[in-house]
């Protein structure tokens, strides 16, 4: 009656082993480390940079615990803070000797001390949030009106070009805020203009009204189209912020949308607020210029002469110098999109650019006059320019669609498209909220959170053991397994643990024991009604299950509502809350019954169970309840 098959015990053992493995990294703590990341969008972190880091450490007689290339950064872990500081100086000297024009950011960081065999299993500790680790928090307001105005300016240029191509005469095109105004002189031109705009610009809503002797057509973005422009601006700004924050060396930044026009940026471990504000507010611009291919310029590229008058010297990604003319043909403001692709004939990786009407017209004229010459695309950051690519113009390019190809890998094409698409902000932003949390406060929060969970667990376990005796011990063990599985799941998901998350963890302990209280009381009730101990255990678990499901599902619904509609700390609380409910149903019912079955299930002539005093009505027979 009260026996588990082997496969159920196998599930319990597997859950315990997996839970222990993925919880274990959280107990090793963190070690001082140095993180090397790119300071320039065109600078790559690869195995060659890793070799330079290793050589710099070797030259300084520093032996790191671990040096590894992880994603877009290199991380070196050391034994002590003293060695960490020496290593930072050595790496800084080797990779970024000029602080004003550094290609790499060398930042102090903390890394988990987890052994290599745990890392090989992808077992990593939970990330600590801003309130537990310290750092800076910014709330950024995106100027959506500027994004819509920029879109209206682009559409005004497109409309002007289209009417010229279709030979439709008009009395002038102007932009008034976010409204585009087109003047026509008679009804025939009005009909032709409205028909053309309706066909080519489906996102615009048109209204015409008399204006003196002319007729004015007012075109504004439809609400859905305006919302799409704002969403795209917000997404591009978030992408750009991600690229910029790499310079700070933050391992796990939080960059997320809040509301319709705000972005929250949290940088755990960063204490230099001024540096963070400088990075977030940095402007990056794109420029298209012609390459100077004169004899003097080629001599200057080879290092045999001075740069000609009216030209400047910049470096390509591989370090090769390029002499470009000072005259700017186009800027990033004329670029509306950039996507990676492949050449239909050669199947080489390419970058496909889309220009606005003004940019398309200028680009067509320039490429018609410059076939066989090179055009450089430059990216400027912090006043320093670099050549992203300098392709040869093969033929006249019209229509506003440009294809860049030649000597690019698929990865480079994707990277270049990202740089061109998100090199600058789509809309201006301003910091409307700023706060700094010190590391000492974070450590204090960790201690308080840990104590709340520990003392909460201890108090619940003592009460259960005193009130329910051996069944209380089983319940306490199940509660411990619930905590183990909860931490393991959070670690496997690489969730960021915040102070509200720790509060939810303490709350989950109190809620999780409720299932065992229901089961134990149901077993007591069956014993009061005269059932045998084995029958009471069986009926107690089976009949309590429906109540446990009801209570947990209703609580889970509330947690999912917090997860769906909450943000920031509320979502952190909701994640731990929902996961805790799921793990408690496994540990409180499945695991605890496995323990009870293992202890009592094989006793065929069971006389009593240790579940505390079974209170019974007056005059009833004595019931064997506890050993």
C-alpha positions, 0 to 999 in steps of 0.5 A: 500500500505505501511502497514506491516503485524503484523508478520513483526513487530513481527520480528522487535520487536524480533530482537530489544529485542534479540539485546538489550539483547546480546549487554547489557553485553558489557556495564557492564565493567569488574571486578577484578578477580582471576583465578585458573587453573592447573599447571600440566597436571595431576592435574584436576580442579573440584568441590573439588578444587572449595570447597577448594577455597571457604573455603580459601576465607571464612577463610580469611573473603573475600566475593566474588561476584561470584565463579564458575567452568568454563571449566578447571578453577575456576574464582572468581570475587570481588568488588575492586582490593584491595580485589582481591589481598588479595584473590589471596594471600589467595588462593595461600597459600591454593592451591600452598604454594610451588611456586617451585612445585605448582599444581595450577596457581593462576592468576589475571584476569578481568571478566565481571560484567554482572548480573547472569540473563544475564549469564543464557541466555548465553549473554556475552560481546565480548572479547577484542583483544591484541591491546585493552587489552594489553598483549604479542605477539609471532611469533614462527617458527617451525623447519620442517626439524627436524620433517622430520628428526625425521620421517626418523629416525623412518622409518629407524628403522621400515625398519631395523625391517621389513627386519630382520623379512622377512630374507632379508639380506642387507649391512646396513641401514643408515640415511643421513639427511631425506634420508634412504639408504639401501645397498644390494649386488645383483639384487635378494636382490634388487628386494626383498627389493624394493618389500617389501618396496613398499608394506609396506611403500607406502609413500616412493619413492625409487631410486636405484643406483650402489655404488661400489660393492653394490647397494644403495636404497635411500628412501625419503618421497613423497611430499604429505607424507612429507606435512602430517608429517609437518601438523601433527607436526604443529597441535601437537605443537598447541595442546601442546601450548594450554595445556601449556598456561592454566598455565598462566591463560589467558582467551582467548588466540589466538593460530593459524597457520600462513603460513606453518611453523609458529604459532602466540600466543597472550596472552591478559592481560599477561604482564610478557613476561619472564614467558610467554616465559618460559611456551611456551618453556617448555619441557615435556617428557614421560618415561616408567619404571618398578615399584619396587615391592621389600619388601623394596619398598613396605615399602617405599610406606607405609612410613615405610622405605627409598627408595631402592637404584636404585629407586625413589619415585613419586606420582600418580594422586590420591596422592598415592606414587609409587616406580619406578626403575631409569632405563628408558625403553622407552621415549616419542620419541618412542611413535608415537600415543596415542588414547582413546578406549574401551577393547573389552572384558570388555568394560572398557575405555583404552588408545591405544599406538603405538610405533615405531620399536625400541620401539616395540622391546624393549617393547616386550622383557620387557613385555615377561620378566615382566608378572604380574609386574607393569609398570609406565608411567611418565610425567616430566614437569619442572623437576618434575615427576608424574605417569600418570598410572601404569598398570599390564602387563598381557602378552607379547605385540608385534607389537608395539601396547599397551593397557593401562587399569584399573581404568580409566573413559572415561574422564581420558582415553581421558585425558591420551591419550592427555597427552601421545600424546601431552605432548611434542613438535613434532618439535622444535620451536624458537621465531622469533618475540616478542612484548608487549602491555601495558594495558594503550595503550590498554585503549587508543586504546579502547577510540580512537576506541569508539570515532571514532564510536561515532563521526562517527555515530553522524556526519552521523545522523546530516547530515541525519536529516538536509538533509532528515528531518523526513526521515533522523530521520528514517535513523538515527534510522535504523543506530542505530539499525544496530550498535545494531545488529552488536554488538549483533551478535559479542557478540553472536559469542563470537568474539574477537574485535580488533582495525581493527575490531573497524575501520571496525565498523566505516566504516560499519556505513558510508556504511550502511547509503548508502542504506537509501540515495538511498531509500530517493533519489528514493522517491524524484525522484518519487515525482518529477515525480508527484507520490503521497506521498504514491506511491512515498514511495512504489516505492522508496523502491521497486526500490532502492532494486535492487541497494542496493542488487548489491552494498552490494553483491559486497562489501560482496564479497570483505569482504569474500575474505579478510576473506578467504585469510587474517590473523590476523588483516585483518581477524578481519577487515573482520569479522566485515565488512561482519557481518555489511553488513548483518545487514545493509541490515536488518536495512536499508531496512526492519527496516526503511521501518517498521518505515515509514509504521508505521508513514505514512502508515495509513494516507489515505489522505497523502498530503506531506512527510517530506523528505527535499526539492525536487528539480524540473525542471524549470516550473514544478508544485509545489510538496508537499514534506515536512511538 
